[in-house]
Amino acid sequence: EAIVADGHGKEEEVGVMGVSSGGADGDEEQHGGGGGKFSVTSFLWHGGSVWDAWFSCASNQVAQVLLTLPYSFSQLGMLSGILLQLFYGFLGSWTAYLISVLYVEYRSRKEKEGVSFKNHVIQWFEVLDGLLGPYWKAAGLAFNCTFLLFGTVIQLIACASNIYYINDRLDKRTWTYIFGACCATTVFIPSFHNYRIWSFLGLGMTTYTAWYLAIAALINGQVEGVTHTGPNKLVLYFTGATNILYTFGGHAVTVEIMHAMWKPAKFKYIYLLATLYVFTLTLPSASAMYWAYGDELLAHANAFSLLPKTAWRDAAVILMLIHQFITFGFACTPLYFVWEKVIGMHDTKSVCLRALARLPIVVPIWFLAIIFPFFGPINSAVGALLVSFTVYIIPALAHMLTYRSASAREDHTVLALRRSLLISMFLLVNA
């Protein structure tokens, strides 16, 4: 499979505006299959539309953290929990927008120089390298890779933790062995371009789980003697805040999702729209659970542990397990790309050869997941040490330094106007 392909699986190099070397043939409608024969494989496998990007962003934002947000609310209190979700969500959307601007700037410069990105996925550290130099590349590579490494570890630990509520005949470490083997199959998915059906299903699964938590908490009502004392300790307050910080920290894969689009320049507001949808999942579920169980959540990092065992809960557990497999792939795929570039296998077209080359990335992740049997504190540690730089500090600083001069800002404005004019011309021609 080509890393960049059109809607029918045909290899084609697509520019930053979504225009292929053949002219207007790179238009999104044609990529979607509007001008050719319908193919089930293409429909399920080849995704590069605005909707695909939205599903990927929304699905990637909420995973296991959906089950730990009620725990964070017990540490923060209801008001702080809601306000911090809104604050970090909107701030994260802003920095995602900055990342998209820098990606378009970098790719536009390279395309003017005649650089081809056929069978090459642009990553965040390459954007930093092209715009700001090798030191920024090293910083971006270190923070992103470390964040993604622990992100994948958290997903494996969470799989074992969740399945234990359905089947406790095996211990959690044994379940980690099993799910590690299952998640290793993500080595066969070439790129984010091929996550179309998985992103759609993943978002549906988290939507069910979120509303199950909210409805189950409301139906069961408040437990006897429930108290809501949070926040009562400064350490707990900031621990809860960092977990919410981690919730909206999906920026480590933003560039890869953009690159999978047929028209990456359309990404601008996709992350914000995805965040708005995520609010409809995280706010009702966490608020309802905290209202029902209060301080009891301080001793239960996983919301499933407080809910009675029913068929509805078991369904939510199974759906979250499948979604964690998808999220593992989301977090691990950028690490696969980095490793492929290191060993010179990134432009290899054989899926099997690339899958074999990617296996050394899965093994240490599997090993770390077996060592650490808990994920709640890891969420907070990753949020405090890695997400703050990966999601907020580095993108904001990179954008300021890239456009620090008046001439750079002027060129950026002129380029934006030209892009808008080009898009308008395409719309008129298509009309």
C-alpha positions in Angstrom: 0.0 0.0 0.0 1.2 3.5 -0.8 1.3 5.8 2.2 -0.6 8.4 0.2 -3.2 7.0 -2.1 -6.4 8.2 -3.6 -9.9 6.9 -2.9 -9.4 3.9 -5.2 -6.0 2.8 -3.8 -4.1 4.3 -6.8 -0.8 5.8 -5.8 -0.8 9.6 -6.3 1.2 12.4 -4.8 -1.1 15.0 -3.3 0.0 18.6 -2.5 -0.8 20.5 0.6 -3.9 22.0 -1.0 -5.0 18.5 -2.1 -4.1 19.1 -5.8 -2.3 16.2 -7.4 0.4 16.6 -10.1 -2.3 16.1 -12.7 -4.2 19.3 -11.7 -7.7 19.3 -10.3 -7.9 15.5 -10.3 -6.9 15.6 -6.7 -10.3 17.1 -5.7 -11.8 15.5 -2.7 -15.0 14.3 -4.5 -13.0 12.2 -6.9 -10.9 10.8 -4.0 -14.1 9.9 -2.2 -15.1 7.8 -5.2 -17.6 10.2 -6.8 -16.1 9.8 -10.3 -15.3 6.1 -10.4 -16.5 2.7 -9.5 -17.6 2.1 -5.9 -15.2 -0.2 -4.0 -16.0 -1.6 -0.6 -12.2 -1.9 0.1 -11.7 1.7 -0.7 -14.7 2.8 1.3 -13.5 1.0 4.4 -9.7 1.3 4.0 -8.8 4.6 2.2 -9.8 7.6 4.2 -8.5 11.2 3.6 -11.6 13.4 3.8 -12.4 16.1 6.3 -14.8 13.7 8.0 -12.1 11.0 8.3 -9.8 13.6 10.0 -12.6 14.6 12.3 -13.4 11.0 13.3 -9.7 10.4 13.9 -9.2 13.4 16.1 -12.4 12.8 18.1 -11.7 9.1 18.5 -8.1 9.6 19.5 -8.9 12.2 22.2 -11.1 10.0 24.4 -10.1 6.5 25.3 -9.3 5.0 28.7 -9.1 8.5 30.2 -12.9 8.6 29.9 -13.0 6.1 32.8 -10.6 8.1 35.0 -12.2 11.6 34.6 -14.7 10.9 37.4 -11.7 10.1 39.6 -10.2 13.5 38.6 -13.5 15.2 39.5 -13.3 13.8 43.0 -9.9 15.3 43.3 -10.9 18.7 41.8 -14.5 19.2 42.7 -17.3 19.7 40.3 -16.7 23.3 39.3 -13.0 23.0 38.8 -13.4 19.8 36.9 -15.8 21.4 34.4 -13.8 24.6 34.1 -10.5 22.9 33.5 -12.0 20.6 30.9 -13.2 23.6 29.0 -10.0 25.5 29.5 -7.6 22.7 28.4 -9.9 21.7 25.6 -10.1 25.1 24.0 -6.4 25.8 24.6 -5.5 22.5 23.1 -7.7 23.3 20.0 -5.8 26.5 19.6 -2.4 24.9 19.7 -3.6 22.2 17.3 -4.5 25.0 14.9 -1.0 26.4 15.3 0.5 23.0 14.5 -1.7 22.8 11.3 -0.4 26.3 10.3 3.2 25.2 10.7 2.6 22.0 8.8 1.1 23.8 5.9 4.0 26.3 6.0 6.6 23.6 6.0 5.0 21.5 3.3 4.4 24.5 1.1 8.1 25.5 1.3 9.3 22.0 0.5 6.9 21.6 -2.4 8.2 24.9 -3.9 11.7 23.3 -3.7 10.4 20.3 -5.6 10.6 17.8 -2.7 8.3 14.8 -3.2 6.4 13.3 -0.3 5.2 10.3 -2.2 5.6 7.3 0.2 6.7 9.6 3.0 4.7 10.7 6.0 5.6 14.1 7.4 6.0 14.2 11.1 6.0 16.9 13.7 9.8 16.7 14.4 10.4 17.1 10.6 8.3 20.2 10.6 10.3 21.7 13.5 13.5 20.7 11.8 12.5 22.4 8.5 11.3 25.6 10.1 13.5 26.0 13.2 16.5 23.7 13.0 18.0 20.5 14.5 17.7 21.5 18.1 13.9 21.9 17.8 13.8 18.6 15.9 15.5 16.9 18.8 13.1 18.4 21.4 10.0 17.5 19.3 11.3 14.0 18.7 12.1 13.4 22.4 8.9 14.7 23.8 6.6 13.2 21.2 8.2 9.7 21.2 8.2 9.5 25.0 4.6 10.7 25.2 3.5 8.2 22.6 5.5 5.4 24.2 3.8 5.8 27.6 0.4 6.4 25.8 0.6 3.0 24.3 1.7 1.4 27.6 -1.3 3.0 29.3 -3.7 1.5 26.7 -2.3 -2.0 27.3 -2.5 -1.7 31.1 -6.1 -0.3 30.7 -7.1 -3.3 28.6 -6.1 -5.7 31.3 -7.7 -3.6 34.0 -11.0 -3.4 32.1 -11.3 -7.1 31.1 -10.8 -8.0 34.8 -14.3 -6.6 35.5 -15.8 -9.3 33.2 -13.4 -12.2 33.7 -11.2 -12.3 36.8 -10.1 -15.9 36.4 -6.8 -14.7 35.0 -4.7 -12.1 36.7 -4.1 -8.7 35.1 -0.6 -9.4 34.0 -1.7 -12.5 32.1 -4.4 -10.3 30.4 -1.6 -7.8 29.5 0.3 -10.6 27.8 -2.8 -11.5 25.8 -3.8 -8.0 24.8 -0.1 -7.1 23.9 -0.2 -9.9 21.3 -3.5 -8.6 20.0 -2.3 -5.0 19.7 0.8 -6.1 18.0 -1.3 -6.7 14.9 -1.4 -2.9 14.3 1.9 -3.3 12.6 -0.1 -4.3 9.5 -1.9 -0.9 9.2 0.3 1.2 6.9 -0.8 4.7 8.1 -3.5 6.9 9.4 -4.9 7.0 5.8 -6.1 3.4 6.5 -7.9 4.0 9.8 -11.2 5.1 8.2 -13.5 2.4 9.5 -11.6 2.1 12.8 -11.9 5.8 13.6 -15.7 5.6 12.9 -16.2 2.6 15.1 -13.9 3.9 17.8 -15.9 7.1 18.3 -19.2 5.1 18.4 -17.7 2.9 21.1 -16.6 5.8 23.3 -19.9 7.5 22.7 -21.8 4.5 24.0 -19.5 4.1 27.0 -19.7 7.8 28.0 -23.5 7.9 27.9 -23.7 4.5 29.7 -21.6 6.0 32.6 -23.9 9.1 32.7 -27.2 7.3 32.5 -26.2 4.5 34.9 -25.0 7.0 37.5 -28.3 8.9 37.2 -30.5 5.8 37.3 -28.6 4.3 40.3 -28.7 7.7 42.1 -26.5 8.9 44.9 -25.0 6.3 47.2 -26.0 6.5 50.8 -24.1 9.2 52.8 -22.4 10.6 49.6 -20.0 13.5 50.2 -18.4 16.0 47.9 -15.4 17.5 49.7 -13.1 18.0 46.8 -10.8 19.8 46.4 -9.3 19.2 49.9 -5.6 18.7 49.1 -3.4 20.7 46.8 -1.5 17.6 45.6 -4.8 15.9 44.7 -6.0 19.0 42.9 -3.0 19.2 40.6 -3.0 15.5 40.1 -6.6 15.7 38.8 -5.7 18.7 36.7 -2.9 16.9 34.9 -5.2 14.0 34.1 -7.6 16.4 32.4 -4.5 17.9 30.7 -3.7 14.4 29.3 -7.3 14.0 28.1 -6.9 16.8 25.5 -3.3 15.9 24.6 -3.8 14.1 21.2 -1.5 16.5 19.4 1.3 14.0 19.1 -0.5 12.5 16.1 -1.9 15.7 14.6 0.6 16.1 11.8 0.2 12.5 10.8 -3.6 12.8 10.6 -3.2 16.0 8.5 -0.8 14.3 6.2 -3.3 11.5 5.6 -5.9 14.0 4.3 -6.4 14.6 0.6 -6.5 18.3 1.4 -4.4 19.0 4.5 -5.1 22.8 4.4 -8.7 22.1 5.4 -7.6 20.7 8.8 -7.7 24.2 10.5 -10.8 23.9 12.6 -11.3 20.1 12.6 -9.6 19.7 16.0 -11.8 22.3 17.6 -15.0 20.7 16.2 -13.7 17.3 17.5 -13.1 18.8 20.9 -16.6 20.2 21.0 -18.0 16.8 20.4 -15.7 15.3 23.0 -17.1 17.7 25.6 -20.5 16.1 25.1 -19.0 12.8 26.2 -16.6 13.8 29.0 -18.6 16.5 30.8 -21.9 14.6 31.3 -20.3 11.3 32.2 -17.7 12.7 34.7 -20.3 15.0 36.3 -22.9 12.4 36.7 -20.5 9.9 38.2 -19.1 12.4 40.7 -22.6 13.5 41.6 -23.6 9.9 42.3 -20.5 8.6 44.1 -18.7 11.7 45.3 -15.6 11.1 47.5 -15.9 7.3 47.0 -14.2 7.9 43.6 -11.0 8.8 45.3 -10.4 5.1 45.9 -11.5 4.0 42.5 -9.5 5.3 39.5 -11.6 3.2 37.1 -15.3 4.2 36.9 -16.3 0.7 36.0 -15.4 -0.5 39.5 -18.3 1.4 41.1 -21.0 0.4 38.7 -23.1 -2.8 39.2 -22.4 -5.7 36.9 -25.0 -5.7 34.2 -25.1 -6.6 30.5 -24.9 -2.8 29.7 -21.7 -2.5 31.7 -20.2 -5.6 30.1 -21.0 -4.2 26.7 -19.3 -0.9 27.6 -16.2 -2.8 28.8 -16.0 -4.8 25.6 -16.4 -1.7 23.5 -13.7 0.1 25.4 -11.4 -2.9 24.9 -11.8 -2.7 21.2 -11.4 1.1 21.2 -8.2 0.7 23.2 -6.8 -1.5 20.4 -7.6 1.3 18.0 -6.0 3.9 20.3 -3.0 1.8 20.6 -2.6 1.8 16.9 -3.1 5.6 16.8 -0.3 6.2 19.4 2.0 3.5 18.0 1.9 4.3 14.3 4.0 7.5 14.6 6.6 5.5 16.5 6.5 3.0 13.6 7.2 5.8 11.2 10.1 7.1 13.2 11.7 3.6 13.4 11.1 3.0 9.7 13.0 6.2 8.9 15.8 5.2 11.2 16.4 1.8 9.6 15.6 3.0 6.0 12.4 1.0 5.5 9.9 3.9 5.4 9.5 3.9 1.6 9.1 0.2 1.4 5.8 -0.7 -0.3 5.4 -4.2 1.1 3.1 -4.3 4.0 4.6 -7.5 5.3 8.2 -6.2 5.3 7.2 -3.1 7.0 5.2 -5.0 9.6 8.2 -7.2 10.3 10.4 -4.1 10.7 7.9 -2.5 13.1 7.9 -5.4 15.6 10.9 -4.1 17.7 8.7 -1.2 18.7 5.9 -3.3 20.1 8.2 -5.5 22.3 9.4 -2.8 24.7 5.9 -1.4 25.0 4.6 -4.8 25.9 7.4 -5.2 28.5 6.7 -1.9 30.2 3.0 -2.6 30.4 3.7 -5.9 32.2 6.0 -4.0 34.7 3.5 -1.3 35.6 0.1 -2.8 36.7 -1.7 0.6 37.1 -2.5 3.4 34.8 -4.2 6.2 36.8 -1.0 7.8 38.3 0.7 7.2 34.9 -1.9 9.4 33.2 -1.2 12.2 35.6 2.6 11.9 35.3 2.5 11.8 31.5 0.2 14.9 31.6 2.4 16.8 33.9 5.8 16.0 32.4 5.1 15.4 28.7 1.7 16.7 27.5 2.4 20.2 28.8 5.4 20.5 26.5 4.1 18.4 23.6 0.6 19.9 23.4 1.0 23.5 24.6 4.5 24.9 25.1 6.5 23.6 22.0 3.7 24.3 19.4 3.1 27.9 20.8 6.9 28.7 20.9 7.5 27.2 17.5 4.7 29.3 15.9 6.0 32.5 17.6 9.5 31.9 16.5 8.6 31.0 12.9 6.6 34.2 12.5 8.6 36.4 14.8 9.7 38.8 11.9 7.3 41.2 10.2 8.3 39.8 6.8 7.5 36.3 7.8 4.1 37.3 9.1 3.4 39.3 5.9 4.4 36.4 3.7 2.1 34.1 5.8 -0.8 36.5 5.3 -0.2 36.7 1.5 0.1 33.0 1.3 -3.2 32.5 3.2 -5.0 34.9 0.8 -3.6 33.0 -2.2 -4.8 29.7 -0.7 -8.3 31.2 -0.1 -8.4 32.5 -3.7 -7.2 29.1 -5.0 -9.9 27.2 -3.1 -12.6 29.7 -4.3 -11.5 29.1 -7.9 -11.8 25.3 -7.5 -15.2 25.7 -6.0 -16.3 27.9 -8.9 -14.9 25.5 -11.5 -16.6 22.5 -9.8 -19.9 24.4 -9.6 
